[in-house]
């Protein structure tokens, strides 16, 4: 058996001497929120049993077996939170779909009682005073915060040339579909954990590509929301102009349920004041007829080269969209940009603001402190250097400085290169969305602050590596994009779990009960 219907077996103790409990009647590698919710509501499964099963799965796959290294830390209170969810469910009143559902969040998001590290040894003991607002919203929904996901250090804003998924504190995250390939994006751990079923749903963050890129690399659904749909307070930042949190899940329905909880207004985050979707239930947008009447721009520069596996998958996706009733319009969109100082300027400003919110005993008070710590502990902290923090620290943030003047001009140019171009092509062609291959919408969408939804679209014939399509829209168009992604997903049903695509990596784990000899 490779995956089967049970995520935990009674095949004996694992390498640590821990004996797994009896099997579940659900496969956690593919289980959906709706499926788990039905089991929980019926009493056939408790949240405590479910949470324990996910912990068993993390134990078997994260640092053993394929050693995916997607999870950096487990919440010591996870089982208490699960027990509280079970008590709440016994009240039999209305509840969120995420009641009792284990959620894994990226380790740049504050969770009370756990360090928020961004993968940095400098922040290994940096504990926040309270939950980030988005975590508080998960708790209000009754979700179980099962732990934190590894990430590229400082959300991939430490240096150039560092592998995606690497951090000085967490080490290297591995792609569950192909260990030789990048897990991609800074939300690498969240993407891998979602793909391998190490939590029911996961949360990542994106500044430019860090949700959409791991979504396609790990064959999961990713939603990069409009900047301002979800609070960024209590999240270690790169740049407020572009930062956002978003779901990484195995299905569009799970992503919609997660986005519903993430959505909200926060007095400490001015970008959320403009959010017209507060209170919106994105699961109501899950329609198998959503594509009927849609006008979707096929971005010419996104079409893969003829004769490649990706081109065959792209053509099949376009055909499927047309068959569902969408009108496909060939368009040209310049996705290039100029050299911009926006991230470098805002990183110093926004990271210092985050650090100033921490308790008095926090180990780091400023970006300068982190740079100094890294320099003093270079052998463990700086395998790849710290080019970006050094450049950012050198910026003069004074209101009349030359750096500030350049930053303002660059930000205006970023919007002209992104928002203005997207708005023009959508207006001129009467479009409701734009279609991209893999994470092709990331750069231009990030600068515009616009939403994208990525959905699996198959696997390359030559090597079974994932391929995805993504839908980009204008601000606050998430309801339409979620509908398009869901309609396409339901029509094609192309996603396969890692144990099917890459079975060799999962043969010898505590989950399989393989009897023949395995490597020591």
Secondary structure, DSSP 8 states (H G I E B T S, - for coil): --S-S-SS--S-B-TTS-B--S--SS-TTT--HHHHHHHHHHTSS-HHHHHHHHHHHHHHHTSSTT----EEEE-TTHHHHHHHHHHHHHT-S---TTTT-EEEEETTB--TTSB--TT-GGGTT-B-SS--HHHHHHHHTT-EEEEEE--SGGGG-S-SS--TTEETTTEE---TT-TTS---STTHHHHHHHHHTSSSEEEEEESSSTTHHHHHHTT-EEEE--TTSB--TTB--S-TTT-EEEEEESSHHHHHHHHHHHB---TT-GGGGG-TTTT--GGGG--TTTTTT-EEEEEGGGS--TTSHHHHHHHHHHHHHHHTT-EEEEE----------HHHHHHHHHHHHHHHTS-TT-S--SHHHHHHHHHHTHHHH-SS--HHHHHHHT----TTSHHHHHHHHHHHHHHIIIIIHHHHHHHHHT-SEEEEETTTTHHHHHHHT--EEEEEEEE-TTT--EEEEEEE-STT-HHHHHHHHHHHHHHH-----HHHHSGGGGSSSTTT---S----
